Amino acid sequence: MPTLFHQLFSESAKQRGNAPAIVHKKTTWTYEQLEALVEHQAQALQALHVKPQQRIAVYLPKQIETVTSFLSIAKAGGVFVPVNPVLKAAQVGYILDDCNVQVLITSKSRLQGLAAVLENCSDMHTVIVVENEVDPAEFKVTQTILSWQAFLSKSRQTFIKPSTIDTDMAAILYTSGSTGKPKGVVLSHRNIVTGAKSVSEYLSITSADRLLAVLPFSFDYGLNQLTTSLLKGACCVLLDYLLPRDVINALTAENITGLAAVPPLWAQLANLQWPESINNYLRYMTNSGGKMPKSVLNLLRAKVPNSQFFLMYGLTEAFRSTFLPPEQIDERPDSMGKAIPNAEILIVREDGSLCAANEPGELVHRGSLVALGYWNDPAKTAERFKPAPGQLKELPLTEIAVWSGDTVTRDEDGYLYFVGRKDDMIKTSGYRVSPTEIEEVIYVSGMVKEAAAIGIEHEELGQAIVVVVSVDERDTFDEQALVNLCKAQLPNFMVPAKVEVLASLPKNPNGKIDRKALAQQFDSIFQRT
């Protein structure tokens, strides 16, 4: 069995060499072809003197070069950093600089928009674009620019196998932090491989499956569609959809057996017409990234009655924590289920003792899925990664678990139920969003005196972002101009759905803006419209 990320498909390549591994648009790559591409690219990376644990970022949509880059970076001993393709230049630049990326793999069109931020990336020396022809003079950057063809031509005849072990870094996934800037969650090879094994086990994924990858690979839930496929010798179909109808069309055209999505996409898909033929081959569907509305779940199950639906809960710091078996949905539709294989989920009080049945407490995840912490941030790591409860005093080394910050309960039968979050993070469209990251953009504009971004319950988004502001001149304040500013500087999922104006924002006894009071004041705003 594989122990390293890039070994996930080694056995599949041996046993299913001519079987389809990756499909993108109208092109199919077999496991044998994928293995050859990864080997060639890993050799080329070594020619660039990639050092062990060196970070290499991939800023691309889902395409074959994205997949081979992840695998070849790991094979060459490096650490791959998937950058969400919907992020704007400012967010991309922060990630590249924060984890000291030295090589960036992207496209010519994306590089055009990064010229300004790359000036601040002092560690980066090379940019590789996936096109075969490129004129470096087109780009005002100091880094060396290589076309894909020029990059691969550097490939060495022999590959020097790095001394990588399963506890080494494999990837850094960036997720929003409670203080504004994204945090880099460091994943080991063991984390990624264990996640693939665990999920493929309870979803019963086999080499006969065809999984549709619609979520970003920078999202651990999205990345797992690729890793489980490779582990089991299945076929992974890559799709960057423009419209929800594109997903339905892909299900039909590619005979998809497994589909993973987040509540906003499920809500859109539920309102579309599904061809009856999908019921013949769509074996399962999964949801994570937020609570699935019951009405949406019922519509989807009615459209594909032969398909099993898995409700799941996870966090990037520990990948996936729980799942609800499909046969329990009718009896426990509000439940998060129980722990996935290779994980233990504890519900604890503030003093670390275990909660009784139906007593609210913090969800704590222990096991081999627990990440290595936040990149270059010991303070935030110490807040979230803490000693696991109930350890024997005789054990001299402390086991570290992830303390989720989520309040949950466990019933008498061991099933878990989500209650709420301890912090102010907003969960929208499957993403965790930091309020302060939005507020910083708004304050810099000079358009408002005070600003607070809050999450309000929304049927399709999970939570919708509402920005509440106070301004000097209410009559001249342009709400749409503020929204347009956010659209220009933030990814779409961070753009507020509504802007509300108050004379002043409520404060707590410490003089800080009272977000809870605002959330209560506007909690029915989307029910009124």
N, C-alpha and C positions, 0 to 999 in steps of 0.2 A: 504493500500500500504506500502511496506517496506521503512524504513528510514535508516537502517543500512546495511552494506555490507553483513553480514552473514544471513540477513533476506531475501535476494533476492529470495531465492527459497522456503521460508516458505509456501506461498500460493500454489505454484506448488506442494509441497510435500503433502499438504492436498487434493488438487483436482486431482492430477495426480500421486498418490503414486506408482502405478505399471508401469507408463510410463518410457521409457528410458531417463535418465538424462545425463550420461557420457558413452562414448564408447572409449575403448583403446585397439587396436589390436583386439583380438577376444572376449573380455569380455565387458559385458554391466552391468552398475549399474543403478537401478531404482532410482527415487526420494526418495522413502522410504528407500532404502539401503544407499543412499548418506547421508540422514539426520541422520541415525544411526551411520555411520562412523564418521561424523563430531561431533556428540554429544560425542561419545566415546573418540575421540582425544582431544576435548576441555576439558573434564574431566581430561585426562592424563596431559595436559598442566598445568592445575590448580594444579595438584599434584607436578609439578616442581616449584610451587610458582611463576608463571608468574604474573607480576605486571601490572597494567593498563598502557597502552602506551609503554610497553617494546617491543623492536624490536627483531623479530625472523626472521632469513633469511632462504630462501628456495632455494637451489642450486641443481636443478634437471631438467631433461627434462620433457616434458609434459607426465604425468602419473597420476593415480588416487590419489596417495599420495600427489602430487603437489596441486591438486584441494582441497582435504580435509584439507591440511595444511593451505592454504590461509583462508578458511572458519572457521576452528577451532581456528586459531590464533585470528581472529577478534572476534569470539564468546567468547573466553576466556578473551577478553579485551586488547589483544596485538596488535602490528602493524606488518604486514607481509612485508618482503623485498624480492621481487623476484629477484634472481640473474640470469642474462642471462647465460644459460648453455654453450654458446660458448666462454665465457670469460676465460682467462688464470689466473693462480694462483695469479699473481701480482695484476690484476684488482679486483679479488674476495677479496683478502686480504684488499685492500684499502677500499672497500665498507663495509666489516665486521667491520673494525676498525673505519671508519668514522661515522657510525651511531650507534656505541656502541652495536653491536649485542651481546646478551647474550646466545642465543640458535641457533644452526645451524641444519637444516634438510637437509641431503644429502644422497649420496650412498657411499658404501665402495670404489668403484673405484675412485670417485671424491675426497674422503677424502685423499686418498693416495697422491694426488698431492698438497694437501693444508698444509701438515705438517709444512713446513717452515714458511708460512705466518701466521699460527695460533699462532705461538710464540709471535707475536706482537699484538694479539687480547686479551688484558688483561681483557676486560669485559666478554668475553665468558667463560661460565663454563660448558656447555653441548653440545655435538654433538650427534644427533640422526640419525642413518642410517636406510634406508628403508628395509634392509634385516633382516630376522628373526634370523640369527645367525651371531655373530661377536666376534672376539677375540681382545679385546682392546690392547693386547700386540703387535699386528701387526702394530700399529700406534704410531709414536713417537710424541704424543701430550700430553699436560698437562690437557686438558679438559676431563671430564667424558664422556665416549662413551656408548651409549645405543643402543641395537638392537631395531628394530621396535616392536618386541614382548615384550621385557622388558619395553619399553616405555609405550605401551598400558596397560600393566599389572598394571601400577601405577594408572590407572583410579579410581577416587572416585565414590562412590555410588550416591552421590548427587552433583549437579552442582550449584555453587553459581553464580548467574547472576551478572555480573559487571554493574556498573552504566554508561554505554556508551551512549553518545548522538551523533546526526548526525554531529556535527561540530568537533568531536574528530578525531584524526589521525586514519587512517585505514591502509595505505600503504605508502611506500617510494619507488619510482621508480627512478633509476639512469640513467641519460642522460649526454652525454658529455658536458663539459663546454668550454667556449671560452678561458680559461686560462690553459687548460690542464687536470686537474683532473675532474672526473665525479661529477655532482651535484645531490643530492638527492631531487627529487621533492616530497613534502609531500602532499598526497591526504587525504582528509577527507572522512568519510562515505558518506556525502552528495555529494561530487564530483563524487564518483564511482556510486552511485545509480542514480543520475541525468543523468550521461552519459549513463547508461543502458536504462533508460526511454526514453531519447531523441533519441538515435540511433534506438532503437526498434520501435519508433513511425514512423520515416520517412522511415525506411526499411520495415515497416508493418510486423514485425516478429510475428509469432503466435506459438502456441503449436505444430502445424503440421510441423514446420521447423526442418531441420537437418543441423547444421552449422559445417563446417570443420575448426578446429583450427590449422593452419599451422604456424602462427607467434609466436614468443616468448611471454610468459606471462609477461615478464619484460618490454615489449613494450605496452604502453597503448592501442594501436590499437589491439594488440593481446589479451590482457586481456579482452577487450570488447566483444570478441566472446564468452567467457565464461559467462560474466555477463548478456548479453542480452538473452542468452539461458536460464539461470537459472530464470531470471525474468519472461519470457514468457512461461516457462514450455516446452521449446523446447529441442532437443537433441544436445549435443556438442560432436563431434567426434574429439579426440585428435590425432594429427599426427606430428611426427618428421621425415620429409622426407629426404632421402639421394639423390634421383634424382627427377627431375620434373615429370617424368613418374609416380612416386609413388603418386603424387597428383591426376593425372588423374585417376589412378586405384582406389583411395579412393573415388573420385566423383562417379564412377560407382558402386563400391561395396556397398557403404553406402547410395546411393540415396540422395546425398547432395543437399540441396536447396539454400544454401547461402555460398559464398566463398569470403574471404577478403585476399588481397595480396598486395605486393609492386611492383613497376615497374620492378625491375630485375627478379622477379619470373614470372610476367605476360609475360615478353618478352620471357622467356624460354618456358612457357606453350603455347604461341601463335605459336611456331614453331613445336609443336607436333600434332599428329593426335588425334582428340577427337572422341570417339564413338558417333554415332548419338543419342543413348539413353539418353545421358546427357541432351539433349535439352528438354526432357520430364519432367525433375524435377528440374533442376538448375534454380531457380526463379530469383536470383540476384547475381551480383558480385560487389565488391567495391574496389577502389584504394585509398591509402593514402601513405604518406611517400615520396612523390616526384611526379613530373609531369609525366603523362602517355603519351608516344609517340603516335601520331595519328595513325601511321602505325600499332602499336601493338594493339591499341584499335579497329581499323577496322577489324583486323584479328580475334580477340576474339569475336566480335559481330557477325561476319559471321559464326563462329563455333557454337554459341549458340544463334540463332536469337530470341528465345522466352524469353531469360533472359534479365533483366534490368541491366544496368551498371551505378553505382553511382561513380562519381568522387568527392573526398573529400579532405579537407585540415584540418590539426590539429597540435597541439603542446602539448607536455607532460604537460606543465604548465597550460593548459586549456582543455586538452583532445582532443576534436574535436570542430572545429569552423564553418566550412562551408560544404555544399554539393551542387552538381549540379543535379537537377532532370533529370532522364534519357531522358525525352522528349525534353530537351534543348541541348543535346549533339551535334546534327547535326547543330544546329544554333549557339551554343557557345562552340565549342570544346576546346577552350583555357581557359575557365572560371573555377574559383574555386567555383562558385555558390553563394549562399546566406547563411545567418546564420542558423545554426541548431536550432531546438526548444530549448527553455530555455537559449538562448544566444543572446546578441546584439554585432554586429561587427561594430566598428567605424574606419574610415580612417582619420587620423589626421596629421596636420602639426607639426613641431618641437615645436611650441608654445602651442600646445594642441588644437588649433581651428580645426574645421572640414574642410576637403578638399572639393573642388567642384568636380563635375563629371569629370572623366578622369584626375584628378590631382593626381600625385603620393604622397603617404603618408604612415605612419606607421599603420599597422593593430593593433588595440587595441581590446581585448576581455573582455567583462564584463558579469557577471552573476554567477550563482551558480556552474559553472564548474571551476571557477578560484581556483587554488590550494592554499595551505597554505604557500607557499614559499619554499625556499631551506633549507634543514636540516642544522642547525648549521652554517648558512652563511648569516648573516644580510646584509653584503655589497653587495653580488651578488643579494640577494633578493630585495634590494632597487633599483637595476639597472633595474630589469625586472618587479617587482610588484610595481606599482605606482598608485597614485590617478586617478580614472576614469575621463575623460574629461567632462566638462559641468555640474558639480554638483552644486546644489543650495547652496549658501553661508549660508542659514539659517539652513542647516542640520549640526548639531554639529559633527557627526561622519563621517569620510571620507571613501567612498567606494573605494576599491582597485581593479584594473583591471590588466590584463597581457598585457604588451607592448611587442609585439612579436619580434621586430627587423626586421620584414619582410616588404618590401616596396610593396604596392599593389595599384591598381586603382579600382574605381567603375564607371561603365558606367551609362548612363541616366536611365536605367531600374533597377539599383541596383545590378547588377551582378559584382562580384569581379574578378580581374585578377592579378596574381603574377608577380612582376617586378624583385625583387632581395632581397638580405640580406644586412643588415648594417654591420654585423661582418664577420669574416673570416671562420666561421663554414662551414664544407663540408657536403653535404647531399648525402650519397651514400648508395645504397641497402636498403633504408628506414631508415637508421641510421643517426643521427647527429654526426659528428666526429670532435674532436678538433685537429687542426693542431699541436698544441704544444705537445699534448700527443704522437704523432708519432715522432716529432722532438726530444723530450727528450730521447727516446730510441736510436735514431740514434746518438745523441751527446755523450751519455754515452759510446757508442761503441768505440769512438776515431778514427773512420774510415774517418771522414770528418772534414773540417774546418767550413763550413757553411751548413745549411740545411733549407729548407722550404717545407712544404707540402701544396699543393694547390689542389682545386677541379676543374676538367675540364669536360665540358659537354660531356656526354656519352649516347648513344642511349638506352642502357640496364640498366645501373647503376644509371642514373640520373646525377651523377657526379662520375668520376673516380679519384682516388688519384694518383697524380704525385708528386714525391719527387725530388726537384732540389737541387743539392749539389755542393760545390766546395771542391777540395781536394788538398793535397800537391803534390802527384805524380799521374798524370792522367794515365800514362802507367801501373802502378801496381794496380790501384784501381779496385776492383772486385765488380761490380754492383750486381751480383747474390748473393754474400756473404752478402751484405747489405739487400737484399730482404729476404734471409734465416734467418737473425737475426730478422727481423720484424716478420716473420712467427713464430719464436720461442717465441717471447715475447708479441705479440699482437694478438687479435682475427682476424679471416680471413677478416672481413669487413674493418679492418684498415690497411691491408697490401697494400703497393703501387702497382698500376698496372704497373707503369713505373718509372724508375730512370733516370734523366737527369743530365748531368755534365756540369757546366759552369766554366770559369776561375775565376769568382767572381759573387756574386749575387747582383742585383741592389738594391740601397738604396734610401729611401726617404729623404727629407731635415732634418729629425730628426735623420738620421743615421740608421734607422731601415730597415730591409729587405722589399722591395717593392713587396708585394704579388700581387697587382693588375697588376704591370708591368709584373711579371712572368706569371700570368694568361693570359694576352694578348699575350705574346710571344708564349705560348704553347697552345693557344685556339683551334687550329686545329690539334693537334697532333694525335687524334684518327680518324680524317677524312683522314689523310695521309696514314694510315696503313690498 
